[in-house]
Amino acid sequence: MNIPFNKPYLTGKESHYLYDAVSTGKLSGNGKYTQLCQSHLENTYGFEKCLLTTSCTDALEMAAILINIEPGDEVIMPSYTFVSTANAFVLRGAKIVFADSRSDHPGFDEATLENLITDKTKAIVPVHYAGVACDMDCIMKIADKHNLFVIEDAAQAIDSYYVFKDGSKKALGSIGHLAAFSFHETKNIIAGEGGMLVVNDNQFAKRAEIIWEKGTNRSAFFRGEVDKYGWVDVGSSFLPSELISSFLWAQIENIQSIQNKRKVLWDLYYKLLQVWANDNEIKMPFVPNFATNNAHMFYLICKNVKQRTVIIDTLRSANVHAVFHYLSLHKSPFYSDKHDGRDLPYTDNYSECLVRLPLFYELSTEEIYHIVKVLLNCKFDG
Ligand SMILES: *Cc1c(COP(=O)(O)O)cnc(C)c1O
């Protein structure tokens, strides 16, 4: 048995829609499939406006342009995240103020947020790690009070929700002023490389389309709102071709079965590992009561780096590929000399102790039993 960390899942309809897109002769962006994907996701998740992009990285870069990030502006985000979360804002001259993670979850610790706000702060970028919500109610209240923009890095958070105190729910990505999703092959629904910007604050809607279309008002022209189109703002080539969106459409159509399957596998891991984890001082993934689980990731938090190394090595010798995750951005070669020097102990802890287990649609329950058996036989002493 050889179990990879991830295996991209194909629903079987991708080639059908790709063929259809090719035969219509319209291959560039913003055609039938782009619009199908966008309107379906808007209707399903209550997003105000969706624009497909070539990646989540691009969607974050669009967000940084939209909120007019200028040199010297400060943007608050967790240090435990992917480089693109920070890079998108650094490209426009922002200073990144890194926040620590929660003690019970790798997501952003909202309790530390208010102390990090200065008169230069322009935006907060919560990252919904593992598709598990940050405390959005708390973050939005702080943002409102200080007049800041909130951009959700929802790269991993498709089909996941924030649960309010009264029990009502809102989809992640529908709460901040802007949000960015990823359809990279490692995410729950995929397009190879792909992403999406969600615009919830209407003040950004028109300009988002212009930035998306290389700084032109071509979208308005195609709708017949203007009689010619030209260069009206900055922008870039952020929209994906119909080849990408037709592929994505097959995934979106099957999102519920993909999600159901992933949750079954996630729950099985949880059930089988709970006692063992407790006996070995290993922490299981935690989902706060204001969050739901979209089964993006199954991870364990080891008691130290030595224990994690034993787990990764033991699994590897059984041909199971488990991997660690982010290295603290505040200690990265690129940013360490720009960081303000604060210690971020939880970030460093997740950086050293978190390990992710294989989780993908075609992972069988038999394979999970095999992985669990290998874990239960790990020798942590000597
Ligand atoms: C995957 C990911 C990204 C980047 O997504 P791309 O589509 O590859 O650009 C950004 N942020 C987080 C938290 C991610 O997990």
The ligand as a Tripos MOL2 file, in Angstrom:
@<TRIPOS>MOLECULE
LIG
   15    15     1     0     0
SMALL
NO_CHARGES

@<TRIPOS>ATOM
      1 C1         -3.7960   27.4580   -0.7770 C.3       1 LIG1
      2 C2         -3.7340   28.7340   -0.0010 C.ar      1 LIG1
      3 C3         -3.4500   29.9760   -0.5900 C.ar      1 LIG1
      4 C4         -3.0160   30.1010   -2.0310 C.3       1 LIG1
      5 O1         -3.8960   29.6200   -2.9550 O.3       1 LIG1
      6 P1         -3.4890   29.5740   -4.5050 P.3       1 LIG1
      7 O2         -4.7880   29.3160   -5.1830 O.co2     1 LIG1
      8 O3         -2.5080   28.4610   -4.6480 O.co2     1 LIG1
      9 O4         -2.9100   30.8970   -4.8580 O.co2     1 LIG1
     10 C5         -3.5130   31.1140    0.1810 C.ar      1 LIG1
     11 N1         -3.8260   31.0610    1.4870 N.ar      1 LIG1
     12 C6         -4.0720   29.8940    2.1090 C.ar      1 LIG1
     13 C7         -4.4360   29.8990    3.5620 C.3       1 LIG1
     14 C8         -4.0290   28.6880    1.3930 C.ar      1 LIG1
     15 O5         -4.2690   27.5330    2.0160 O.3       1 LIG1
@<TRIPOS>BOND
     1     1     2 1
     2     2     3 ar
     3     2    14 ar
     4     3     4 1
     5     3    10 ar
     6     4     5 1
     7     5     6 1
     8     6     7 2
     9     6     8 1
    10     6     9 1
    11    10    11 ar
    12    11    12 ar
    13    12    13 1
    14    12    14 ar
    15    14    15 1
@<TRIPOS>SUBSTRUCTURE
     1 LIG1         1 GROUP 0 **** ****
